[in-house]
Amino acid sequence: MRTPFVAGNWKMNMLQSTGVELAKALAAVKPAGQVEVAVCPPFVYLASVKQAINSSHVKLGAQNVYFEAKGAFTGEISCEMLKDVGCEYVILGHSERRHILGENDKMINAKVKAAIGAGLKPILCVGELLEERDANKTESVIETQLTGGLEGLTADQLKTLVIAYEPVWAIGTGRTASPEQAQDVHQFIRNWLTGKFGNGFAQSVRIQYGGSVKGDNAEQLMSKPDVDGALVGGASLKADDFLKIIDGALAAKK
């Protein structure tokens, strides 16, 4: 059985004091059952948050990384730098990086390869725009993103891969894919992975849902057989809200 995985993407939020306070609050509450928890603060607070969660069950992730190992790349962060401050996970291909900052599948693929090569666990985000869903292009968009993002990689290389399905129309809008809509796309992703890498691999990969996940809808979403957790935005910025989502994951997978 796949272990549920709930990760908080803080995006460009928090200051050091509030981030550390939040991290300490999460670290103090050990989930009653088996669920993996991670927080992904802004780069400048990674070290402080790592210190706050040190020796706890909470894992550390970053929101992005560059694909080069080092060099004259002003403003960028390397995989080794992330590992040096204690990161285990890194979010790649988030819709805000795709649609606001112009990242394409080729660049995201280079980042996935770099992360895996450095021993980081990639959380690869995929998802469609509202107009793409309305045009019944959801599956073709997801397939293109998966094909491009995972090009040239083998099942053995991808054994730590996590995929996050985030319908762009549900991120920060208050709209959420219904549990049935989420399951349909998660099942499509798992079927695609089966065709590409085999059933054994596909059944081992955790697929998170992201898009206005809250305490009051988390259990319903994660009760679906192919929804293995959540990548949480706004609701990860307050300990009580985030802990309710973790509780929802536990209840859903009992």
C-alpha positions in Angstrom: 0.0 0.0 0.0 1.3 3.5 -0.9 2.0 5.7 2.1 -0.1 8.9 1.9 2.1 12.0 1.4 1.0 15.5 2.3 3.3 18.4 1.4 2.9 22.1 2.1 4.0 24.5 -0.7 4.5 27.8 1.1 5.1 29.6 -2.2 6.3 33.2 -1.7 4.8 33.5 1.8 6.1 33.7 5.4 8.9 35.5 7.1 11.5 33.6 9.0 9.9 34.0 12.4 6.4 32.8 11.3 7.9 30.0 9.2 9.9 28.7 12.0 6.9 28.9 14.3 4.7 27.0 11.9 7.4 24.3 11.4 7.8 23.8 15.1 4.0 23.4 15.5 3.9 20.8 12.8 6.9 19.0 14.2 5.3 18.8 17.6 2.3 16.8 16.4 3.2 13.3 15.4 0.4 11.8 13.1 -1.4 8.9 14.8 -1.0 6.7 11.8 1.2 6.3 8.8 1.5 9.4 6.7 4.5 11.3 5.3 4.6 15.0 5.8 6.8 17.7 4.2 7.1 21.4 4.1 8.5 23.4 1.2 9.5 27.0 2.3 11.1 29.7 0.3 14.8 29.2 -0.4 15.9 31.8 2.1 14.2 30.0 5.0 15.2 26.4 4.2 18.0 26.2 6.8 15.9 27.8 9.6 13.0 25.5 8.9 15.3 22.5 8.8 16.5 23.4 12.2 13.0 23.7 13.5 11.9 20.3 12.2 15.2 18.5 12.9 14.8 15.0 14.3 11.0 15.1 13.8 8.8 13.3 11.3 8.5 16.3 9.0 10.6 16.3 5.8 12.1 19.3 4.1 11.5 20.2 0.4 12.3 23.1 -1.9 10.0 24.8 -4.4 12.4 24.7 -7.4 16.0 24.0 -8.4 18.2 24.7 -11.4 19.5 21.9 -13.6 23.2 23.0 -13.7 25.5 21.8 -10.9 27.3 25.1 -10.4 28.5 28.2 -12.3 27.6 31.6 -13.4 23.8 31.4 -13.0 22.9 34.4 -10.9 20.0 33.9 -8.6 19.7 30.2 -9.2 20.1 27.3 -6.6 21.7 23.9 -7.3 20.7 20.5 -6.2 23.8 20.2 -4.0 22.9 23.4 -2.3 19.5 22.0 -1.5 21.0 18.8 -0.1 23.5 20.8 1.9 20.7 22.5 3.9 18.8 19.2 4.4 16.3 19.0 1.6 14.9 15.6 0.7 12.2 16.7 -1.8 12.0 19.3 -4.6 8.8 20.6 -6.4 9.3 20.8 -10.2 7.1 22.0 -13.0 4.6 23.8 -10.8 2.0 25.5 -12.9 3.1 28.9 -11.6 6.6 28.2 -12.9 5.1 27.0 -16.2 2.6 29.7 -16.8 4.0 32.7 -15.0 7.7 32.1 -15.3 7.8 30.4 -18.7 9.3 27.0 -17.9 8.7 24.4 -20.6 8.8 20.6 -20.5 12.4 20.4 -21.8 13.6 22.6 -18.9 11.5 20.7 -16.4 12.9 17.4 -17.7 16.5 18.7 -17.2 15.6 19.6 -13.6 14.1 16.2 -12.9 17.2 14.5 -14.2 19.4 16.8 -12.1 17.4 16.2 -9.0 17.5 12.4 -9.4 21.2 12.5 -10.1 21.8 14.4 -6.9 19.7 12.1 -4.8 16.7 14.5 -4.4 13.1 13.2 -4.7 11.2 15.1 -7.4 7.6 16.1 -7.0 6.6 16.6 -10.7 3.5 18.8 -11.1 1.1 18.4 -14.0 -2.2 20.0 -14.7 -4.5 21.7 -17.3 -5.8 25.2 -17.7 -9.5 25.9 -17.4 -9.9 26.4 -21.2 -8.0 23.1 -21.8 -10.5 21.2 -19.5 -13.4 22.9 -21.2 -12.1 21.8 -24.5 -11.8 18.2 -23.3 -8.0 18.4 -23.6 -7.1 17.4 -20.0 -5.7 14.0 -20.9 -3.7 15.2 -23.9 -2.2 18.0 -21.8 -1.3 15.7 -18.9 0.2 13.2 -21.4 2.4 15.8 -23.0 3.6 17.0 -19.6 4.4 13.5 -18.4 6.1 12.5 -21.7 8.2 15.7 -21.7 9.0 15.8 -18.0 10.1 12.1 -17.8 11.8 11.8 -21.2 15.0 9.7 -21.1 14.4 8.3 -17.6 13.9 4.7 -16.6 11.7 3.2 -13.9 14.8 2.4 -11.8 15.9 6.0 -11.9 12.4 7.2 -11.1 11.8 5.0 -8.0 11.6 8.1 -5.7 9.2 10.0 -8.1 6.1 11.7 -6.8 3.6 13.2 -9.2 1.2 16.0 -8.2 -1.9 16.6 -10.3 -2.8 20.2 -10.0 -5.6 21.5 -12.2 -4.6 25.1 -12.8 -8.2 26.3 -12.6 -8.4 25.0 -9.0 -5.2 26.6 -7.6 -5.9 29.4 -5.3 -9.3 29.9 -6.7 -11.4 28.2 -4.1 -12.6 25.8 -6.8 -11.7 22.2 -6.3 -11.9 19.3 -8.6 -14.5 16.9 -7.3 -13.2 13.7 -5.9 -14.5 11.9 -9.0 -12.7 14.4 -11.3 -9.5 14.0 -9.4 -9.7 10.2 -9.4 -10.3 10.2 -13.2 -7.1 12.1 -13.9 -5.1 10.2 -11.3 -6.2 7.0 -12.8 -5.3 8.3 -16.3 -1.8 9.2 -14.9 -1.4 5.7 -13.4 -2.5 4.0 -16.6 0.0 6.2 -18.5 2.8 5.1 -16.1 1.8 1.5 -16.6 2.1 1.8 -20.3 5.4 3.5 -20.1 7.2 1.8 -17.2 5.1 -1.2 -16.2 2.3 -2.0 -13.7 4.6 -2.7 -10.8 6.2 0.8 -11.1 2.9 2.5 -11.7 1.4 1.0 -8.6 4.3 2.2 -6.5 4.2 5.9 -7.5 2.4 8.3 -5.2 0.1 10.8 -7.0 -0.9 13.8 -5.0 -3.8 16.1 -5.7 -3.3 19.8 -5.4 -5.8 22.6 -5.9 -7.7 24.3 -3.0 -7.3 21.4 -0.7 -8.7 22.1 2.7 -9.5 20.3 5.9 -13.1 19.9 4.9 -12.5 18.2 1.5 -9.2 16.4 2.2 -10.7 13.1 3.3 -13.1 12.9 0.4 -10.4 13.6 -2.1 -7.9 11.2 -0.6 -10.5 8.4 -0.2 -10.2 7.8 -3.9 -8.0 4.8 -4.7 -5.5 6.6 -6.9 -5.3 9.8 -4.8 -2.3 9.3 -2.5 -2.0 12.6 -0.7 -2.0 16.3 -1.3 0.3 19.1 -2.4 -1.2 22.0 -0.4 -0.9 25.7 -1.0 -2.8 28.3 1.1 -4.0 25.8 3.7 -0.4 24.8 4.5 0.3 28.3 6.0 -1.5 27.7 9.3 -0.7 24.7 11.4 -4.3 24.0 12.4 -5.4 24.0 8.7 -2.6 21.8 7.6 -3.0 19.4 10.4 -6.7 18.9 9.5 -5.6 17.9 6.0 -3.1 15.4 7.5 -5.9 14.0 9.6 -8.0 13.8 6.5 -5.3 11.7 4.8 -5.2 9.3 7.7 -9.0 8.9 7.9 -9.2 8.3 4.1 -6.6 5.5 4.1 -7.8 3.6 7.2 
